[in-house]
């Protein structure tokens, strides 16, 4: 699908075409300027064309949306602390998808000295605002989809408030890319039965409910060992 058409579908009032837009243009704008150029996003339009977006389009779109709505990092750290505290291992190596500024990593690294390393993956815009100074933390800018990315050796896969921004096909491919990892720790704001997000004011696209997500991960050879926040928070251990 033509990326210019997608841009127009996401931002019906946009005054510029995708082909004429660069990340530098976006960075040069303040929040007011971004809204002046693009107008308010159509979230239903976003959902309709989500799977047709090229990776380079998604990177640029993330810069735009991060400028519009900069305070998007969200996770219930106490819930993750409970999941980590039940892992009876030392020298844990963690990989996180959707690390944003690193606030979850910062908190977990402060709490648990048995975490040996934490590698976070995200788009450039949030990583450029990383707040973690701990030497165990390494933020990596995605150069292609996470499910196409070669990953280091790791024991725990973490993702908070990210899966809901993926289609079910992308969720499956993401989980396949971490398949075999010992632990999967997620926070995903889904209803148990799923929803289509029609009229929702945000970039949520995943129609799966938390029950289906749980069932799918268990079908890959994992046991659910922790559930919290109405099944928003789920911890899984690989069955040996």
Backbone as numpy.savetxt, mean C-alpha at the origin, in Angstrom:
# Nx Ny Nz CAx CAy CAz Cx Cy Cz
-5.38 1.25 -22.80 -6.22 2.44 -22.80 -5.34 3.70 -22.80
-5.73 4.70 -23.55 -5.00 5.96 -23.64 -4.90 6.60 -22.26
-3.66 6.85 -21.80 -3.46 7.40 -20.46 -3.99 8.84 -20.34
-4.06 9.57 -21.46 -4.68 10.90 -21.43 -6.17 10.79 -21.10
-6.82 9.77 -21.65 -8.23 9.55 -21.36 -8.44 9.15 -19.91
-7.50 8.36 -19.39 -7.59 7.96 -17.99 -7.44 9.17 -17.08
-6.47 10.03 -17.40 -6.29 11.25 -16.60 -7.57 12.08 -16.60
-8.21 12.17 -17.76 -9.45 12.95 -17.86 -10.58 12.28 -17.10
-10.53 10.97 -17.02 -11.57 10.24 -16.28 -11.38 10.42 -14.77
-10.13 10.44 -14.34 -9.85 10.62 -12.91 -10.03 12.08 -12.51
-9.60 12.99 -13.39 -9.72 14.42 -13.12 -10.50 15.08 -14.27
-11.83 15.06 -14.21 -12.65 15.60 -15.31 -12.36 17.07 -15.63
-11.85 17.83 -14.65 -11.60 19.26 -14.84 -10.13 19.56 -15.13
-9.33 18.54 -15.39 -7.89 18.74 -15.59 -7.61 19.67 -16.77
-6.64 20.56 -16.58 -6.28 21.54 -17.61 -4.99 21.16 -18.34
-4.56 19.92 -18.16 -3.31 19.48 -18.77 -3.44 18.02 -19.15
-2.69 17.58 -20.16 -2.71 16.19 -20.59 -1.56 15.42 -19.96
-1.74 14.12 -19.84 -0.71 13.27 -19.24 0.60 13.37 -20.01
0.52 13.40 -21.34 1.73 13.45 -22.17 2.54 14.73 -21.96
1.89 15.77 -21.46 2.56 17.05 -21.26 2.93 17.30 -19.79
2.82 16.25 -18.97 2.99 16.41 -17.52 4.22 15.66 -17.04
4.98 16.26 -16.14 6.14 15.60 -15.54 6.02 15.65 -14.03
6.78 14.78 -13.38 6.81 14.77 -11.91 7.33 16.10 -11.39
8.28 16.70 -12.11 8.83 17.98 -11.71 7.76 19.06 -11.70
6.84 18.99 -12.68 5.71 19.94 -12.71 4.88 19.83 -11.44
4.62 18.60 -11.04 3.80 18.37 -9.85 4.53 18.84 -8.60
5.81 18.52 -8.50 6.59 18.91 -7.32 6.66 20.42 -7.18
6.64 21.12 -8.30 6.76 22.58 -8.27 5.50 23.27 -7.76
4.40 22.53 -7.70 3.12 23.12 -7.29 2.90 22.97 -5.79
2.22 23.95 -5.22 1.74 23.76 -3.85 0.37 23.09 -3.91
-0.22 22.84 -2.75 -1.49 22.11 -2.72 -2.59 22.87 -3.48
-2.65 24.16 -3.30 -3.66 24.97 -3.98 -3.45 24.92 -5.49
-2.20 24.98 -5.92 -1.89 24.94 -7.34 -2.27 23.63 -7.99
-2.08 22.53 -7.26 -2.45 21.21 -7.79 -3.95 21.14 -8.04
-4.74 21.63 -7.08 -6.19 21.62 -7.26 -6.62 22.55 -8.39
-5.87 23.64 -8.58 -6.19 24.56 -9.67 -5.99 23.89 -11.03
-4.93 23.10 -11.15 -4.62 22.42 -12.41 -5.55 21.23 -12.67
-5.83 20.45 -11.62 -6.54 19.18 -11.82 -7.99 19.19 -11.36
-8.33 20.05 -10.42 -9.67 20.00 -9.86 -9.82 18.81 -8.92
-11.03 18.59 -8.44 -11.28 17.47 -7.55 -11.28 16.15 -8.34
-10.69 15.10 -7.77 -10.72 13.81 -8.47 -12.10 13.18 -8.45
-12.39 12.42 -9.50 -13.59 11.60 -9.55 -13.20 10.21 -9.09
-13.55 9.85 -7.87 -13.11 8.56 -7.33 -13.79 7.39 -8.03
-15.03 7.57 -8.44 -15.67 6.50 -9.21 -14.98 6.32 -10.56
-14.58 7.45 -11.17 -13.82 7.38 -12.41 -12.49 6.69 -12.21
-11.86 6.97 -11.08 -10.59 6.32 -10.72 -10.77 4.80 -10.66
-11.82 4.36 -9.99 -12.05 2.93 -9.85 -12.33 2.26 -11.20
-13.06 2.95 -12.05 -13.44 2.37 -13.34 -12.23 2.09 -14.24
-11.20 2.91 -14.13 -10.05 2.75 -15.04 -8.79 2.29 -14.32
-8.92 1.90 -13.06 -7.74 1.55 -12.25 -6.85 0.51 -12.93
-7.43 -0.55 -13.42 -6.62 -1.63 -13.97 -6.00 -1.29 -15.32
-6.43 -0.21 -15.95 -5.86 0.22 -17.23 -4.71 1.21 -17.06
-4.41 1.58 -15.83 -3.35 2.55 -15.58 -1.98 1.90 -15.72
-1.12 2.48 -16.54 0.26 2.01 -16.63 0.99 2.34 -15.33
2.12 1.66 -15.10 2.86 1.90 -13.87 3.36 3.34 -13.79
3.87 3.88 -14.91 4.37 5.25 -14.88 3.25 6.25 -14.60
2.04 5.93 -15.06 0.89 6.77 -14.76 0.59 6.74 -13.27
0.66 5.55 -12.68 0.38 5.42 -11.25 1.39 6.19 -10.40
2.65 6.18 -10.82 3.67 6.94 -10.09 3.33 8.43 -10.12
3.00 8.93 -11.30 2.66 10.34 -11.44 1.39 10.67 -10.66
0.39 9.79 -10.76 -0.86 10.00 -10.04 -0.63 10.03 -8.54
0.27 9.17 -8.05 0.58 9.16 -6.62 1.18 10.49 -6.18
2.05 11.07 -7.04 2.61 12.39 -6.72 1.49 13.43 -6.60
0.54 13.37 -7.53 -0.56 14.34 -7.52 -1.42 14.17 -6.26
-1.83 12.93 -5.99 -2.71 12.67 -4.85 -1.99 12.89 -3.52
-0.69 12.60 -3.49 0.08 12.82 -2.26 0.20 14.32 -1.97
0.24 15.11 -3.03 0.27 16.56 -2.86 -1.10 17.07 -2.39
-2.16 16.48 -2.94 -3.52 16.89 -2.56 -3.87 16.46 -1.13
-3.49 15.22 -0.81 -3.88 14.63 0.48 -2.63 14.03 1.14
-1.78 14.87 1.73 -0.47 14.41 2.21 -0.50 13.54 3.46
-1.54 13.60 4.24 -1.56 12.89 5.52 -2.35 11.59 5.41
-1.81 10.66 4.61 -2.52 9.42 4.35 -1.97 8.21 5.11
-0.85 8.37 5.80 -0.27 7.23 6.52 -1.19 6.84 7.67
-1.58 5.57 7.69 -2.51 5.13 8.72 -2.26 3.68 9.08
-2.12 3.41 10.35 -2.01 2.03 10.83 -2.22 2.03 12.34
-2.81 0.97 12.83 -3.01 0.81 14.27 -1.79 0.09 14.83
-0.84 0.89 15.31 0.46 0.35 15.70 0.37 -0.64 16.85
-0.57 -0.44 17.77 -0.71 -1.37 18.89 -1.13 -2.74 18.40
-1.95 -2.77 17.33 -2.36 -4.04 16.76 -1.18 -4.78 16.13
-0.34 -4.05 15.41 0.86 -4.66 14.83 1.82 -5.11 15.92
1.91 -4.34 17.00 2.77 -4.72 18.11 2.31 -6.05 18.72
1.00 -6.24 18.82 0.48 -7.50 19.33 0.85 -8.66 18.42
0.77 -8.43 17.10 1.13 -9.50 16.17 2.61 -9.82 16.24
3.46 -8.78 16.27 4.90 -9.02 16.35 5.29 -9.69 17.66
4.61 -9.33 18.75 4.96 -9.90 20.05 4.69 -11.40 20.13
3.86 -11.92 19.25 3.55 -13.34 19.24 4.48 -14.13 18.32
5.41 -13.46 17.69 6.40 -14.14 16.85 7.60 -14.49 17.72
7.78 -15.75 17.96 8.84 -16.21 18.86 10.12 -16.51 18.08
10.70 -15.44 17.56 11.94 -15.59 16.80 12.82 -14.37 16.99
14.08 -14.51 16.70 14.99 -13.36 16.74 15.51 -13.09 15.34
16.17 -11.97 15.17 16.77 -11.60 13.89 15.77 -11.61 12.74
14.60 -11.05 12.99 13.57 -11.00 11.97 13.90 -10.00 10.87
13.68 -10.41 9.65 13.83 -9.52 8.50 12.44 -9.23 7.94
12.10 -7.96 7.85 10.75 -7.55 7.48 10.76 -6.84 6.12
9.75 -7.14 5.31 9.50 -6.41 4.07 8.10 -5.81 4.17
7.98 -4.52 3.86 6.70 -3.83 3.93 6.33 -3.24 2.57
5.10 -3.46 2.17 4.56 -2.81 0.97 3.67 -1.65 1.42
3.96 -0.46 0.88 3.20 0.72 1.27 3.74 1.34 2.54
5.05 1.49 2.59 5.70 1.98 3.83 5.46 3.46 4.09
5.07 4.22 3.05 4.82 5.64 3.16 6.05 6.33 3.77
5.87 7.10 4.84 6.99 7.81 5.45 7.77 6.94 6.44
7.28 5.73 6.68 7.98 4.83 7.58 7.53 4.87 9.02
6.35 5.40 9.28 5.90 5.56 10.67 5.64 4.23 11.36
5.08 3.25 10.64 4.88 1.94 11.25 6.22 1.28 11.54
7.13 1.34 10.59 8.46 0.77 10.80 9.16 1.45 11.98
9.07 2.74 12.06 9.72 3.49 13.15 9.23 3.01 14.51
7.93 2.81 14.62 7.35 2.38 15.90 7.74 0.94 16.23
7.67 0.04 15.26 8.01 -1.36 15.53 9.50 -1.53 15.83
10.34 -0.80 15.13 11.78 -0.89 15.39 12.12 -0.36 16.78
11.37 0.63 17.23 11.57 1.16 18.58 11.15 0.14 19.64
10.09 -0.60 19.36 9.55 -1.55 20.33 10.34 -2.86 20.40
10.81 -3.33 19.24 11.34 -4.70 19.17 12.78 -4.72 18.65
13.69 -5.09 19.52 15.09 -5.15 19.09 15.41 -6.46 18.38
14.42 -7.41 18.36 14.67 -8.66 17.64 14.43 -8.51 16.14
13.99 -7.32 15.70 13.88 -7.07 14.26 15.25 -6.67 13.74
15.79 -7.48 12.87 17.14 -7.24 12.35 17.15 -6.20 11.23
16.12 -6.25 10.37 16.06 -5.29 9.26 14.62 -5.09 8.85
14.36 -3.92 8.25 13.01 -3.59 7.76 13.18 -2.86 6.44
12.71 -3.49 5.36 12.80 -2.91 4.03 11.41 -2.49 3.57
11.24 -1.21 3.28 9.94 -0.69 2.89 9.91 -0.29 1.42
8.81 -0.62 0.75 8.62 -0.30 -0.67 7.43 0.63 -0.83
7.60 1.65 -1.68 6.49 2.56 -1.97 6.86 3.40 -3.17
5.91 4.27 -3.58 6.17 5.23 -4.64 7.13 6.30 -4.14
7.73 7.06 -5.06 8.74 8.06 -4.65 8.23 9.12 -3.68
7.04 9.66 -3.92 6.59 10.83 -3.17 6.60 10.64 -1.65
5.98 9.58 -1.11 6.03 9.41 0.34 7.40 9.04 0.87
8.16 8.24 0.11 9.49 7.84 0.57 10.42 9.04 0.69
10.22 10.02 -0.16 11.06 11.22 -0.09 10.84 11.99 1.22
9.79 11.65 1.94 9.50 12.30 3.23 9.70 11.33 4.40
10.59 10.35 4.22 10.84 9.35 5.25 11.28 9.99 6.57
10.74 9.46 7.67 11.02 10.01 9.00 11.86 9.06 9.85
12.25 7.92 9.30 12.96 6.90 10.08 14.47 7.12 9.99
15.12 7.16 11.14 16.57 7.32 11.19 17.27 6.03 11.62
16.51 5.04 12.03 17.07 3.76 12.48 17.84 3.11 11.33
19.06 2.66 11.59 19.91 2.08 10.56 19.39 0.75 10.03
18.46 0.15 10.75 17.89 -1.12 10.29 16.85 -0.92 9.19
16.46 0.33 8.97 15.39 0.62 8.01 15.97 1.03 6.66
15.39 0.44 5.60 15.82 0.77 4.24 14.60 0.98 3.36
14.29 2.23 2.99 13.17 2.49 2.08 13.62 2.35 0.62
12.81 1.70 -0.18 13.14 1.48 -1.59 11.99 1.99 -2.47
12.34 2.83 -3.43 11.35 3.35 -4.36 11.03 2.28 -5.41
9.75 2.00 -5.57 9.33 1.02 -6.57 9.63 1.53 -7.98
10.25 0.69 -8.77 10.53 1.01 -10.17 9.61 0.24 -11.10
8.86 -0.68 -10.53 7.83 -1.44 -11.24 6.87 -1.97 -10.18
5.82 -2.61 -10.61 4.86 -3.14 -9.65 5.56 -4.01 -8.61
5.08 -3.96 -7.38 5.67 -4.77 -6.31 5.66 -6.25 -6.67
4.58 -6.71 -7.31 4.49 -8.13 -7.63 5.46 -8.54 -8.74
6.12 -7.58 -9.36 7.16 -7.87 -10.35 8.56 -7.60 -9.80
8.63 -7.21 -8.55 9.89 -6.79 -7.94 10.60 -7.96 -7.26
11.90 -8.08 -7.50 12.71 -9.08 -6.81 12.94 -8.61 -5.38
12.67 -9.49 -4.43 12.72 -9.11 -3.02 13.92 -9.75 -2.32
14.42 -9.11 -1.27 15.51 -9.71 -0.49 14.98 -10.86 0.36
15.86 -11.56 1.02 15.43 -12.61 1.95 14.71 -11.95 3.13
13.56 -12.50 3.50 12.81 -11.91 4.61 11.93 -12.95 5.28
11.50 -12.64 6.52 10.71 -13.56 7.33 9.27 -13.10 7.52
9.05 -11.78 7.43 7.73 -11.21 7.70 7.36 -10.24 6.59
6.14 -10.42 6.06 5.60 -9.46 5.09 4.54 -8.63 5.79
4.68 -7.30 5.68 3.77 -6.36 6.34 3.16 -5.44 5.30
1.87 -5.15 5.43 1.25 -4.14 4.59 0.05 -3.55 5.32
0.03 -2.24 5.43 -1.02 -1.55 6.17 -1.69 -0.51 5.27
-3.01 -0.61 5.14 -3.80 0.33 4.35 -3.26 0.46 2.92
-2.98 -0.68 2.33 -2.47 -0.73 0.95 -3.27 -1.67 0.07
-3.61 -2.84 0.57 -4.32 -3.82 -0.25 -5.64 -3.28 -0.78
-6.31 -2.42 -0.02 -7.60 -1.89 -0.49 -7.45 -1.01 -1.72
-6.21 -0.59 -2.03 -5.94 0.23 -3.22 -5.56 -0.63 -4.43
-5.63 -1.95 -4.27 -5.29 -2.87 -5.35 -6.53 -3.64 -5.80
-6.52 -4.07 -7.03 -7.59 -4.96 -7.50 -7.35 -6.35 -6.93
-8.35 -7.21 -6.99 -8.16 -8.56 -6.45 -7.07 -9.32 -7.23
-6.94 -9.01 -8.53 -5.88 -9.66 -9.33 -4.51 -9.22 -8.82
-4.38 -7.92 -8.50 -3.10 -7.40 -8.00 -2.80 -7.94 -6.60
-3.83 -8.11 -5.78 -3.65 -8.70 -4.45 -3.13 -10.13 -4.58
-3.72 -10.89 -5.48 -3.27 -12.27 -5.69 -1.81 -12.31 -6.14
-1.45 -11.46 -7.08 -0.07 -11.45 -7.60 0.91 -10.98 -6.53
0.46 -10.03 -5.70 1.31 -9.56 -4.60 1.58 -10.68 -3.61
0.54 -11.40 -3.23 0.71 -12.49 -2.28 1.53 -13.63 -2.88
1.38 -13.85 -4.16 2.19 -14.88 -4.82 3.68 -14.50 -4.79
3.95 -13.20 -4.83 5.35 -12.76 -4.83 6.00 -12.92 -3.46
5.20 -13.01 -2.41 5.77 -13.20 -1.07 5.50 -14.61 -0.55
4.95 -15.46 -1.40 4.58 -16.81 -1.00 5.77 -17.57 -0.43
5.57 -18.18 0.72 6.64 -18.91 1.39 7.21 -18.16 2.57
6.94 -16.83 2.65 7.39 -16.07 3.80 6.70 -16.64 5.04
7.37 -16.58 6.18 6.85 -17.24 7.38 5.61 -16.55 7.96
5.60 -15.20 7.92 4.49 -14.45 8.50 3.97 -13.40 7.53
2.65 -13.23 7.52 1.99 -12.16 6.76 1.13 -11.37 7.73
1.42 -10.06 7.85 0.71 -9.18 8.79 0.06 -8.05 8.00
-1.26 -7.93 8.10 -1.99 -6.97 7.28 -2.95 -6.12 8.10
-3.12 -4.89 7.66 -4.26 -4.08 8.09 -4.94 -3.55 6.83
-6.17 -3.95 6.63 -6.91 -3.60 5.42 -8.35 -3.25 5.81
-8.78 -2.00 5.64 -10.13 -1.59 6.06 -11.22 -2.09 5.12
-11.59 -3.35 5.30 -12.61 -3.98 4.47 -13.77 -4.45 5.33
-14.97 -4.43 4.77 -16.08 -5.07 5.44 -15.89 -6.58 5.30
-16.55 -7.34 6.11 -16.38 -8.79 6.06 -16.86 -9.37 4.73
-17.95 -8.80 4.19 -18.52 -9.34 2.95 -18.06 -8.68 1.68
-17.32 -7.56 1.79 -16.84 -6.84 0.61 -17.79 -5.76 0.17
-17.30 -4.86 -0.68 -18.13 -3.78 -1.19 -17.56 -3.24 -2.49
-18.38 -2.50 -3.24 -17.96 -1.97 -4.54 -17.41 -0.56 -4.44
-17.54 0.09 -3.28 -16.99 1.42 -3.02 -17.65 2.52 -3.84
-18.80 2.26 -4.45 -19.48 3.28 -5.26 -19.82 4.49 -4.38
-19.37 5.66 -4.80 -19.62 6.88 -4.05 -18.64 7.13 -2.93
-17.71 6.20 -2.69 -16.72 6.38 -1.62 -15.70 7.43 -2.03
-15.38 8.34 -1.14 -14.47 9.44 -1.45 -13.02 9.10 -1.21
-12.49 8.17 -1.96 -11.10 7.77 -1.83 -10.75 6.73 -2.87
-9.47 6.33 -2.90 -8.95 5.47 -3.97 -9.03 3.98 -3.63
-10.06 3.57 -2.92 -10.24 2.15 -2.62 -10.87 1.44 -3.82
-10.31 0.28 -4.17 -10.83 -0.46 -5.32 -11.11 -1.93 -5.02
-10.49 -2.50 -4.00 -10.61 -3.94 -3.75 -12.03 -4.30 -3.31
-12.67 -5.17 -4.07 -14.05 -5.55 -3.77 -14.13 -6.74 -2.83
-13.03 -7.41 -2.61 -13.02 -8.51 -1.65 -13.38 -8.00 -0.26
-14.00 -8.86 0.53 -14.17 -8.59 1.94 -13.05 -9.23 2.73
-12.98 -8.91 4.02 -11.91 -9.48 4.85 -12.03 -11.00 4.96
-13.26 -11.53 4.90 -13.44 -12.98 4.97 -12.82 -13.67 3.75
-13.03 -13.10 2.56 -12.47 -13.70 1.35 -10.95 -13.56 1.33
-10.44 -12.41 1.79 -8.98 -12.22 1.86 -8.37 -13.25 2.81
-9.00 -13.44 3.95 -8.52 -14.43 4.93 -8.55 -15.83 4.32
-9.64 -16.18 3.68 -9.76 -17.52 3.09 -8.70 -17.75 2.01
-8.44 -16.71 1.20 -7.46 -16.87 0.12 -6.05 -17.09 0.69
-5.69 -16.31 1.70 -4.35 -16.47 2.28 -4.21 -17.84 2.94
-5.26 -18.29 3.59 -5.22 -19.63 4.19 -5.11 -20.71 3.13
-5.68 -20.48 1.95 -5.58 -21.46 0.87 -4.16 -21.58 0.33
-3.33 -20.57 0.62 -1.94 -20.58 0.18 -1.02 -21.32 1.16
-1.60 -21.82 2.25 -0.81 -22.58 3.21 -0.49 -21.83 4.48
-1.38 -20.94 4.90 -1.15 -20.14 6.11 -2.30 -20.33 7.11
-1.98 -20.15 8.37 -2.98 -20.22 9.43 -3.16 -18.83 10.05
-4.40 -18.40 10.20 -4.69 -17.12 10.82 -4.47 -17.22 12.33
-3.47 -16.50 12.85 -3.17 -16.57 14.28 -3.57 -15.31 15.04
-4.00 -14.27 14.31 -4.43 -13.06 14.99 -5.49 -12.33 14.15
-6.54 -11.87 14.82 -7.58 -11.06 14.17 -7.95 -9.92 15.11
-8.07 -8.72 14.57 -8.44 -7.58 15.39 -9.14 -6.51 14.56
-9.74 -5.56 15.24 -10.38 -4.43 14.57 -11.40 -4.89 13.51
-12.33 -5.78 13.92 -13.37 -6.27 13.02 -12.76 -6.95 11.78
-11.66 -7.64 11.99 -10.93 -8.34 10.93 -10.21 -7.39 9.96
-10.09 -6.10 10.33 -9.23 -5.22 9.55 -7.78 -5.67 9.67
-7.42 -6.13 10.86 -6.05 -6.53 11.16 -5.99 -8.06 11.22
-5.12 -8.63 10.39 -5.01 -10.08 10.30 -3.54 -10.50 10.29
-3.23 -11.49 11.10 -1.88 -12.05 11.13 -1.91 -13.51 10.74
-0.98 -13.93 9.90 -0.93 -15.31 9.42 0.46 -15.90 9.63
0.48 -17.20 9.93 1.71 -17.94 10.08 1.71 -19.08 9.07
2.84 -19.27 8.40 2.92 -20.36 7.41 2.83 -21.71 8.10
2.05 -22.60 7.51 1.93 -23.95 8.05 3.12 -24.78 7.53
3.87 -25.33 8.44 5.07 -26.08 8.03 4.72 -27.54 7.74
